[in-house]
Amino acid sequence: MHVFPIYLLIAKVYRIKERMEEKEGIPPIQQRLIFGGKQMSDERTASEYNLEGGSVLHLGE
């Protein structure tokens, strides 16, 4: 498991995907982020999904 800190809960999901690309090399267009069993929308913010410290996101391609 890889850990990627998210410092701004106001960050859009797309920005989180960009960070994942920097670390893993997977383009955002190929990523699906899952939280709480639901796919996250690129235009929503992390806080809209009620993410908090220690939250786990699952990455699908």
SULUR-V883898 format. One record per backbone hydrogen bond with DSSP energy under -1.0 kcal/mol. CO is the residue of the C=O (numbers start at 0). NH is the residue of the N-H. Records with the same first field share a line. If there is no record, write none. Layout:
BEGIN
CO = NH, NH
END
This chain:
BEGIN
7 = 10
8 = 46
10 = 45
11 = 15
12 = 16
13 = 17
14 = 18
15 = 19
16 = 20
17 = 21
18 = 22
19 = 23
20 = 24
26 = 29
27 = 30
31 = 59
32 = 39
33 = 57
34 = 37
37 = 34
40 = 43
41 = 13
43 = 12
45 = 48, 50
46 = 49
51 = 54
57 = 33
59 = 31
END
